[in-house]
Amino acid sequence: MGDAVVFAVEALRIVLLEATVHLLDVQRALGRAPIVPEAALDETARLLVEVAPAVEFIEAATGRSSSSPLPILR
């Protein structure tokens, strides 16, 4: 098995994604409206789009497919 290298910036993006998703989970569980910094939401959305299968995501997002690539992460 080869060594994997994750650059610090990418590792931080993953940590931000996890924190954002779990913050939303907690707020929903408490029955509260989501309050997350806009920058965190934007970066999380960008990262999810980057890992989504491109064709399936584009077709679903534009209403050209009855199937969905979601959830992207589990």
N, C-alpha and C positions, 0 to 999 in steps of 0.2 A: 504494500500500500504506500503510495507517495505522500509526501508531506504537503499539507494544504497551507496556503498563506492567505490570511485575511488582513487587509490593510486597516489601520486604525480608523480611518474615516468610514469604511464600510461596516466595521464592527459597531461604531457609534450609531450608524443609521439603523442597524438591527436592534440595538438597545432602545433607540427612540421609538421604533415601530412597536416593540413589545410594551414599552411604557405607555404609549398612546392607546394601544388596544386594551390594555388592562385598566387604564384610567376610565375609558369609556365603559368597560364591563362593570366597574365599581359604581360609576354614576348611574348607569341603567338599573343595577341591582338595588340601589337606594331610591329609585324612582325620581331621580333628578335629571334635569336637562343636561346634555353634555356641554361641559365647559372645558375646552382644551385650547391652548395657544394655537393661533392660526398657523404659525410656522411649523409646529409639530404635525398638525393635520396635513398641511401641504407636503411635507417631506414624507410622511407615512403613505399618503396617496401616491406620490411619485415612485416610491420603492415598490409598492404593490403592483403598479402598472408595469414596472421594469421586470418583475418576475412572472407576470401573467403571460400565458401563451398569446402572442401578439394577434394573430388572425382571429382566434376565437374571441378574444377580448374586444377587438374593434367591431367585429360583426355583432356581438351581443350588445355592446354599448350604443350602437347606432340602430338597433332594432332590426337587423338583417338576419338574425338567427333566433330560432326558438329555444336553442340550448344555451347554457351559461357556463363559463369557465370558473364560476365562483362555487365554493370558496377557493381562493388561490392558495391560502395557507390554512393548515389545521393545527 
